[in-house]
Amino acid sequence: MQKHNLNELIEFNARLNPKVVINEPGHRVMLISMSAGHLIPEHAAPGKVTIHALQGYVTFFEDDTACDLYPCEMVSLEPGKKHRLHAHEDSVLLVTLITTPKAGGVPADSTENLDIREVPRPLRHPMIFAKFDALPIGASLRLINDHDPIPLNRQFDSIRPGQALWEYEEHGPNLFRIRITRVGPPATSDRPLSAPGQEVLQP
């Protein structure tokens, strides 16, 4: 049995603020705090999604169909359906993703693990951005590091705005696992990031 106090996870700031509550094979639960005006761009998930509104007021879009969500209301979504969210007020959502196991009992999670602990520092960010830029919308990579890569998070906000969802699956103190999901399409002005003194890296 596991007990979680969701009130302790609510935190509003300048960024979208997802907190992973449960992360098990085939079953993920995430609490998302969205400040008024925040958007989650259109994306798709690899499993069945339910979104339960706990606080505030958001509009949920499935393709061109809109649905307003208020506290104690929820909406469900079939796998692969494109959707997006707009928060009109400071809002809190509980999001559950259920994925169906493939043959052999392996969960349908193709997230690539990217362990950068042994990668030379000048090469880390170019490698991560090359991997991210190759992702289709809805896909993700899992970053593994020995410290919290806050500068990388800020760099995503700066040079890939609205494209990435940053989720902590494990938050230290000595090990950090971060799922970076592509939720928005690339901009026409995007350029691959290059390491100092090196040619631009391509995905």
Summary of the structure (lengths in Angstrom):
residues: 203
radius of gyration: 17.2
end to end distance: 42.6
largest distance: 53.9
contacts: 581
relative contact order: 0.17
helix: 13%
strand: 40%
